[in-house]
């Protein structure tokens, strides 16, 4: 009998890159996978079937954990309950409808394991566990109570913290994206596996081809330094230190990709300086190509945001996959990894002056090349999807459904 996995996510699955990798990895391991998504903006088809994208399919074809010759396509079911994102307390009125419809989908699918992405899908997965005995995998991608504190307030954030602590020891497996989150969930009594959002390693010649094309399009001189950021343009992503540093350094170009509340701020900088380019929304498949063209990949975090302490962002893992040095503020797990592995520069503080100092160091090609080699080695040895996929499968093997945990 083919085992069934239902994966719950509170977004529309556009697709979600982490969940896409996990879903197709489980399909390659012999599971019939259904993603139950909350299409809050009613943008996508209600029903879809998805095959693995080419790069992921090629990686999984050679993956040692593969158990079937031809993996089944992943099914996607989207619940079209209208709601916004980052709306705070008004969203609370919509979540019970999502949970209720998700419960009906679980009863229809009758999965052998339920995979809950983030705390906002975990209560319904746990309820289904109580009703049917079906094991639950809790995919803790963020410190969720801290992530939403700015929109829901401190009191509700504390209540979510209590809920997180109560549910964690009552599920079968917790997946954490990094060491800091893993330590938190172990302290709460969870059985934790670290499954990073590592990337599939791209072709080795991607950097040289994309670099020449993008730099030519920007009109950059050969000795110019290109810094890249791609992600959600939320205020807790500290972009102004990088942008102000670019204004001060005439040989630095900056590409900013993404959408969000800081989009107008980025556009204002781009209007003032031709070396700053706002790309807008960047398709998932194009991210790695743009990152590969960079001399340095930037990620800034606001230390005042409680979630920032746990961050090892997807963009950093994309940079490591293509061997690009990282530049970051002294916040979060990303800063710890860079210091430990020597794959980038951690700014002394989260200011424009510190960014100028760091970028000035990164002008040195020999220094930059050594950082790039360390990043490439880190991607090859540990921060790649083959390694993460093995951890994912090991975690699934430790659910009560599989009963294969040593």
C-alpha positions as CSV (number, residue, x, y, z in Angstrom):
1,X,0.0,0.0,0.0
2,X,1.3,3.5,-0.9
3,X,1.6,5.6,2.2
4,X,-0.2,9.0,2.1
5,X,1.1,12.3,3.4
6,X,-1.0,15.4,3.8
7,X,0.9,18.7,4.1
8,X,-0.9,21.8,5.5
9,X,0.3,25.3,4.7
10,X,-1.5,28.6,5.4
11,X,-0.5,30.3,2.1
12,X,-1.7,29.7,-1.5
13,X,1.3,27.6,-2.5
14,X,2.6,29.6,-5.4
15,X,4.6,27.3,-5.0
16,X,6.4,27.5,-1.6
17,X,10.0,26.5,-2.3
18,X,10.6,24.6,0.9
19,X,7.4,22.7,0.8
20,X,7.9,21.9,-2.9
21,X,11.3,20.3,-2.2
22,X,9.9,18.4,0.8
23,X,6.8,17.2,-1.1
24,X,8.6,15.9,-4.1
25,X,11.3,14.3,-1.9
26,X,8.6,12.3,-0.1
27,X,7.1,11.4,-3.5
28,X,10.5,10.0,-4.5
29,X,10.6,8.1,-1.2
30,X,7.3,6.4,-2.2
31,X,4.6,8.6,-0.6
32,X,1.4,9.8,-2.2
33,X,1.5,13.5,-1.3
34,X,-1.3,16.0,-1.1
35,X,-0.7,19.7,-0.2
36,X,-3.6,21.4,1.4
37,X,-3.1,25.2,1.0
38,X,-5.0,28.3,2.0
39,X,-5.4,30.5,-1.0
40,X,-6.3,33.6,0.8
41,X,-6.3,35.9,-2.3
42,X,-8.0,33.3,-4.6
43,X,-5.2,33.5,-7.1
44,X,-4.6,29.8,-8.0
45,X,-6.5,26.8,-9.3
46,X,-8.4,24.9,-6.6
47,X,-7.0,21.5,-7.8
48,X,-3.6,20.9,-9.4
49,X,-1.1,18.1,-9.9
50,X,2.6,19.1,-9.9
51,X,5.6,17.3,-11.1
52,X,9.0,18.1,-9.7
53,X,10.8,21.0,-11.4
54,X,13.7,19.9,-13.6
55,X,16.6,20.8,-11.3
56,X,14.9,19.1,-8.3
57,X,13.9,16.1,-10.4
58,X,17.5,15.6,-11.5
59,X,18.8,15.8,-7.9
60,X,16.2,13.3,-6.7
61,X,16.9,10.9,-9.5
62,X,20.4,10.4,-8.0
63,X,19.3,10.7,-4.4
64,X,20.1,7.6,-2.3
65,X,16.8,7.8,-0.5
66,X,14.8,7.3,-3.6
67,X,12.5,4.3,-3.4
68,X,10.4,4.5,-6.6
69,X,11.4,4.7,-10.2
70,X,8.6,7.1,-11.2
71,X,7.4,9.3,-8.3
72,X,3.7,10.2,-8.2
73,X,2.9,13.8,-9.0
74,X,2.1,15.9,-5.9
75,X,-1.6,16.9,-5.6
76,X,-2.5,20.4,-4.5
77,X,-5.9,21.3,-3.0
78,X,-6.4,25.0,-2.3
79,X,-9.0,26.3,0.1
80,X,-10.3,29.6,-1.2
81,X,-11.2,31.4,2.0
82,X,-10.7,35.1,1.4
83,X,-8.2,36.8,3.8
84,X,-5.2,39.0,3.7
85,X,-1.6,38.6,4.9
86,X,0.0,40.3,7.9
87,X,-3.4,41.8,8.8
88,X,-3.0,41.0,12.5
89,X,-6.1,40.3,14.7
90,X,-8.7,40.5,11.9
91,X,-7.1,37.3,10.5
92,X,-8.2,35.5,13.6
93,X,-11.8,35.4,12.5
94,X,-10.8,33.6,9.3
95,X,-8.4,31.0,10.7
96,X,-11.2,28.7,12.1
97,X,-12.8,28.5,8.7
98,X,-9.5,27.4,7.2
99,X,-9.0,24.8,10.0
100,X,-12.6,23.5,9.5
101,X,-12.2,23.0,5.8
102,X,-8.7,21.6,6.2
103,X,-10.1,19.0,8.7
104,X,-12.7,18.0,6.0
105,X,-9.8,17.6,3.5
106,X,-7.8,15.5,5.9
107,X,-10.9,13.2,6.5
108,X,-11.2,12.9,2.7
109,X,-7.5,12.2,2.1
110,X,-7.1,9.9,5.1
111,X,-3.4,10.4,5.3
112,X,-0.9,8.1,7.2
113,X,1.0,11.2,8.4
114,X,0.1,14.9,8.6
115,X,2.8,17.5,8.0
116,X,1.9,20.9,9.5
117,X,3.9,23.9,8.3
118,X,4.2,26.5,11.1
119,X,2.2,27.0,14.2
120,X,-0.9,28.3,12.4
121,X,-1.7,24.9,10.9
122,X,-0.6,22.8,13.8
123,X,-3.8,22.9,15.9
124,X,-5.9,21.2,13.2
125,X,-3.2,18.6,12.6
126,X,-3.1,17.8,16.3
127,X,-6.9,17.6,16.5
128,X,-6.9,15.1,13.6
129,X,-4.2,13.2,15.5
130,X,-6.5,13.0,18.5
131,X,-9.5,11.9,16.4
132,X,-7.6,9.2,14.3
133,X,-4.2,8.5,15.9
134,X,-2.5,9.8,12.7
135,X,1.1,11.0,13.5
136,X,2.0,14.6,13.0
137,X,5.2,16.2,11.7
138,X,5.5,19.8,12.9
139,X,7.6,21.8,10.4
140,X,8.7,24.8,12.6
141,X,10.0,27.2,10.0
142,X,10.0,30.2,12.2
143,X,9.7,31.3,15.8
144,X,6.1,32.0,14.9
145,X,5.0,33.9,18.1
146,X,7.9,36.3,17.6
147,X,7.3,36.6,13.8
148,X,3.7,37.8,14.3
149,X,4.2,39.9,17.4
150,X,4.4,43.1,15.4
151,X,1.0,42.5,13.8
152,X,-1.0,40.8,16.6
153,X,0.5,42.5,19.7
154,X,2.5,41.2,22.7
155,X,-0.4,39.6,24.6
156,X,-1.5,37.4,21.7
157,X,2.1,36.6,20.9
158,X,2.6,35.3,24.5
159,X,-0.6,33.2,24.1
160,X,0.8,31.7,20.9
161,X,4.0,31.0,22.7
162,X,2.1,29.0,25.3
163,X,0.2,27.1,22.6
164,X,3.5,26.4,20.9
165,X,5.0,25.0,24.1
166,X,1.9,22.9,24.8
167,X,1.6,21.3,21.3
168,X,5.3,20.7,20.7
169,X,5.8,17.6,23.0
170,X,2.4,16.2,21.8
171,X,3.4,15.7,18.2
172,X,5.6,12.9,16.8
173,X,8.4,14.9,15.1
174,X,9.5,18.5,15.0
175,X,11.5,19.8,12.0
176,X,13.6,22.9,12.7
177,X,15.4,25.0,10.1
178,X,18.5,25.6,12.1
179,X,20.4,25.0,15.3
180,X,18.8,27.8,17.3
181,X,15.2,26.8,16.6
182,X,16.2,23.1,17.2
183,X,17.5,24.1,20.7
184,X,14.2,25.9,21.5
185,X,12.0,22.9,20.5
186,X,14.2,20.4,22.3
187,X,13.8,22.5,25.4
188,X,10.0,22.4,24.9
189,X,10.2,18.6,24.8
190,X,10.1,18.0,21.1
191,X,11.8,15.2,19.1
192,X,13.7,17.4,16.7
193,X,15.4,17.0,13.4
194,X,17.2,19.8,11.6
195,X,16.0,20.1,8.0
196,X,17.4,23.3,6.5
197,X,15.9,24.9,3.5
198,X,19.0,24.1,1.6
199,X,19.0,24.4,-2.2
200,X,19.6,21.9,-4.9
201,X,23.1,22.5,-6.2
202,X,22.9,24.2,-9.6
203,X,25.2,23.5,-12.6
204,X,28.8,24.6,-11.9
205,X,28.9,27.0,-14.8
206,X,25.8,29.0,-13.7
207,X,27.9,31.7,-12.0
208,X,30.0,32.6,-15.0
209,X,27.2,32.7,-17.5
210,X,24.7,34.6,-15.4
211,X,27.4,37.0,-14.1
212,X,28.4,38.2,-17.5
213,X,24.8,38.6,-18.7
214,X,23.5,40.6,-15.7
215,X,26.5,42.8,-15.3
216,X,26.4,43.7,-18.9
217,X,22.7,44.6,-18.5
218,X,23.6,46.9,-15.6
219,X,26.4,48.6,-17.5
220,X,28.9,47.7,-14.8
221,X,32.6,48.1,-15.2
222,X,34.8,44.9,-14.7
223,X,36.0,46.1,-11.3
224,X,32.6,47.0,-9.9
225,X,31.2,45.2,-6.9
226,X,27.7,43.8,-7.2
227,X,25.6,43.2,-4.0
228,X,22.3,41.4,-4.2
229,X,19.3,41.0,-1.9
230,X,16.1,39.1,-2.9
231,X,13.3,38.5,-0.4
232,X,10.3,40.1,1.2
233,X,10.8,43.8,1.7
234,X,9.6,43.9,5.3
235,X,10.9,46.6,7.6
236,X,12.7,44.0,9.8
237,X,15.0,43.3,6.8
238,X,17.5,46.1,7.3
239,X,18.2,47.3,3.8
240,X,19.0,50.9,4.5
241,X,22.6,50.2,5.7
242,X,23.4,48.5,2.3
243,X,21.6,51.2,0.3
244,X,23.3,54.1,2.1
245,X,26.7,52.4,1.7
246,X,26.1,52.1,-2.0
247,X,25.4,55.9,-2.2
248,X,28.8,56.4,-0.5
249,X,30.8,53.9,-2.6
250,X,30.9,54.8,-6.3
251,X,32.1,51.3,-7.4
252,X,29.2,49.4,-5.7
253,X,26.1,48.3,-7.5
254,X,23.0,46.9,-5.7
255,X,20.2,44.7,-7.0
256,X,17.1,44.5,-4.7
257,X,14.4,41.9,-5.6
258,X,11.1,41.4,-3.9
259,X,7.8,43.1,-2.9
260,X,6.5,44.4,0.4
261,X,6.2,47.5,2.6
262,X,9.7,48.8,1.7
263,X,9.1,48.8,-2.0
264,X,8.6,52.6,-2.2
265,X,11.8,53.1,-0.1
266,X,13.8,51.0,-2.5
267,X,12.3,52.9,-5.5
268,X,13.3,56.2,-3.9
269,X,16.9,55.1,-3.6
270,X,16.9,53.7,-7.1
271,X,15.6,57.1,-8.4
272,X,18.5,58.9,-6.6
273,X,21.3,56.5,-7.7
274,X,21.6,54.7,-11.0
275,X,23.7,52.0,-9.4
276,X,20.7,50.8,-7.3
277,X,18.2,48.7,-9.2
278,X,14.8,47.6,-7.9
279,X,13.8,44.4,-9.6
280,X,10.3,43.9,-8.1
281,X,9.0,40.4,-7.7
282,X,11.5,37.8,-8.8
283,X,10.2,34.4,-10.0
284,X,11.5,31.5,-7.8
285,X,13.3,29.9,-10.7
286,X,15.3,33.1,-11.4
287,X,16.5,33.7,-7.8
288,X,19.5,31.4,-8.0
289,X,20.6,32.9,-11.4
290,X,20.6,36.4,-10.0
291,X,22.4,35.3,-6.8
292,X,25.0,33.5,-8.9
293,X,25.8,36.8,-10.7
294,X,26.6,38.6,-7.4
295,X,29.9,39.4,-5.8
296,X,28.3,39.4,-2.4
297,X,24.8,38.5,-1.1
298,X,23.4,40.7,1.6
299,X,20.9,40.0,4.4
300,X,20.1,42.4,7.2
301,X,18.1,41.7,10.3
302,X,16.5,43.9,12.9
303,X,17.6,42.7,16.4
304,X,14.4,44.1,17.9
305,X,12.3,41.5,16.1
306,X,12.1,38.4,18.3
307,X,12.1,36.1,15.3
308,X,15.4,37.5,14.0
309,X,17.5,35.6,16.5
310,X,16.6,32.3,14.8
311,X,17.1,33.3,11.2
312,X,19.1,31.3,8.7
313,X,17.4,32.8,5.7
314,X,16.6,31.0,2.4
315,X,18.7,33.6,0.5
316,X,21.8,32.7,2.5
317,X,21.4,29.1,1.6
318,X,21.0,30.1,-2.1
319,X,24.2,32.0,-1.8
320,X,26.0,29.1,-0.3
321,X,24.7,26.7,-3.0
322,X,26.3,28.8,-5.7
323,X,29.4,29.7,-3.7
324,X,28.8,33.4,-3.1
325,X,30.1,35.3,0.0
326,X,27.5,36.6,2.5
327,X,27.3,40.0,4.1
328,X,25.0,40.3,7.1
329,X,24.2,42.3,10.2
330,X,25.4,40.8,13.6
331,X,22.0,39.2,14.2
332,X,20.6,35.7,13.9
333,X,21.9,32.2,13.1
334,X,23.1,33.4,9.8
335,X,25.8,35.5,11.6
336,X,26.8,32.5,13.7
337,X,27.2,30.3,10.6
338,X,29.3,33.0,8.7
339,X,31.6,33.4,11.7
340,X,32.1,29.7,12.2
341,X,32.5,28.8,8.5
342,X,34.3,31.9,7.2
343,X,31.9,32.2,4.3
344,X,31.3,35.9,4.5
345,X,31.5,39.1,6.5
346,X,29.5,40.0,9.6
347,X,29.2,43.7,10.1
348,X,30.3,45.1,13.4
349,X,26.9,46.8,13.8
350,X,23.7,47.4,11.8
351,X,24.7,50.8,10.3
352,X,25.6,52.3,7.0
353,X,29.1,53.0,8.3
354,X,29.6,49.3,9.1
355,X,28.3,48.3,5.7
356,X,30.8,50.7,4.0
357,X,33.6,49.2,6.0
358,X,32.5,45.6,5.1
359,X,32.0,46.4,1.4
360,X,35.4,48.1,1.3
361,X,37.0,44.8,2.6
362,X,35.0,42.8,0.0
363,X,36.6,44.9,-2.8
364,X,39.7,42.7,-2.4
365,X,39.2,40.0,-5.0
366,X,41.6,37.6,-3.2
367,X,39.7,37.9,0.1
368,X,36.4,37.6,-1.7
369,X,37.6,34.6,-3.6
370,X,38.6,32.8,-0.4
371,X,35.1,33.5,1.1
372,X,33.5,32.1,-2.0
373,X,35.5,28.9,-1.9
374,X,34.5,28.3,1.7
375,X,30.8,29.0,0.8
376,X,31.1,26.5,-2.1
377,X,32.6,23.8,0.1
378,X,29.9,24.4,2.7
379,X,27.2,23.9,0.1
380,X,28.8,20.8,-1.3
381,X,29.4,19.2,2.1
382,X,26.3,20.1,4.2
383,X,24.0,22.9,3.0
384,X,22.5,21.1,0.0
385,X,19.1,19.5,-0.6
386,X,20.5,15.9,-0.8
387,X,21.7,16.3,2.8
388,X,18.5,17.9,4.0
389,X,16.4,15.3,2.2
390,X,18.1,12.5,4.1
391,X,17.3,14.3,7.4
392,X,13.6,14.7,6.3
393,X,13.3,11.0,5.5
394,X,15.0,10.0,8.7
395,X,12.5,12.2,10.6
396,X,9.5,10.6,8.8
397,X,11.0,7.2,9.6
398,X,10.6,8.1,13.3
399,X,6.9,8.8,13.2
400,X,4.7,6.2,14.9
401,X,3.3,5.3,11.4
402,X,6.7,4.1,10.2
403,X,8.0,2.9,13.5
404,X,11.6,2.7,12.3
405,X,13.5,5.0,14.7
406,X,16.6,3.6,16.4
